[in-house]
């Protein structure tokens, strides 16, 4: 299979590495407007790179594309790739630009349009879902996700990539990562109550912290704190009810369930091997990124149903719009 990865930044490089891990016989090509990024990828991954899709397709036959550019550019690139007859895997979009049109185009051309939602593939999330389903009681959760915006990409200024833009801001990305799995585990959202403002000196034109009370349709409730000001990177989740008390620190080995019969916390081991890169925090588990790549190819080759979709994401983005309003 011939594959093109469009966008050779940190996510594009991750996808190249994991596609090679999945099947080292696949031929991978890269596209980026930056000569420096292209040269780096050619050297690191021994791939051929091009400046744009049209240049690539003049000489190569391609079957699928991974869209790993900044979110606001996705819609047009997806449309172009679908129009060329390619299956498409896209990273988070953060906006609904072109959703209806691209979904229809994929259907008309009988191509797979696959949207990343990495946390749905985390073993910890799957375990939490299993425990929630097995609990015969209503549950509440508190969840704080935060990291100081300049620390997201220490190698570049936060104003120079998508989190500096109000439409694709840092808090919005956190919501777009977390709400899909929270709704998958706890059910559709009925109501939100929001407190938000800007408390930092960051040079951004959007609120930098949110406290959101969430009411799910089935009666579960949550308190979600999201920010780009916490000087320590945190992902602290606590779930409690009459039959279950669980804590998760966002890491691959960080789930603990309280055994109320023996009055002790028990760690839950979920991975035989954890794939992590030293330049990222403990929250970034490569296994899940790999598993959604496996899922993408299973959708193409076996017709399997993906865990996430553009229609589900449209509903999530509408909720985020309500939170930000």
KAMOPE-V853359 format. One record per backbone hydrogen bond with DSSP energy under -1.0 kcal/mol. CO is the residue of the C=O (numbers start at 1). NH is the residue of the N-H. If there is no record, write none. Layout:
co;nh
CO;NH
CO;NH
//
This chain:
co;nh
1;27
2;63
2;64
3;29
4;66
5;31
6;68
9;13
10;14
11;15
12;16
13;17
14;18
15;19
16;20
17;21
18;22
19;23
23;26
27;3
29;5
30;50
31;7
34;38
35;39
36;40
37;41
38;42
39;43
40;44
41;45
42;46
48;30
50;32
52;56
53;57
56;59
56;60
63;87
64;4
65;89
66;6
67;91
70;73
71;74
73;77
74;78
75;79
76;80
77;81
78;82
79;83
80;84
81;86
82;85
87;65
88;114
89;67
90;116
96;99
98;102
99;103
100;104
101;105
102;106
103;107
104;108
105;109
106;111
112;88
114;90
117;120
118;121
119;122
122;126
123;127
124;128
125;129
126;130
127;131
128;132
129;133
130;134
132;135
135;137
139;221
140;240
141;223
142;238
143;225
144;236
145;227
146;234
148;151
149;152
153;156
157;160
161;164
162;165
166;169
169;173
170;174
171;175
172;176
173;177
174;178
175;179
178;182
179;183
180;184
181;185
182;186
183;187
188;217
191;215
193;213
195;211
197;208
197;209
202;204
208;228
209;197
210;226
211;195
212;224
213;193
214;222
215;190
215;191
216;219
220;216
221;141
222;214
223;143
224;212
225;145
226;210
227;147
228;149
230;148
234;146
236;144
237;248
238;142
239;246
240;140
244;241
245;258
246;239
247;256
248;237
251;254
255;268
256;247
257;266
259;263
259;264
264;259
266;257
275;286
277;280
281;284
286;290
287;291
288;292
289;293
290;294
291;295
292;296
293;297
294;298
295;299
296;300
297;301
298;302
298;304
309;313
310;314
311;315
312;316
313;317
314;318
315;319
316;320
317;321
318;322
319;323
320;324
321;325
//
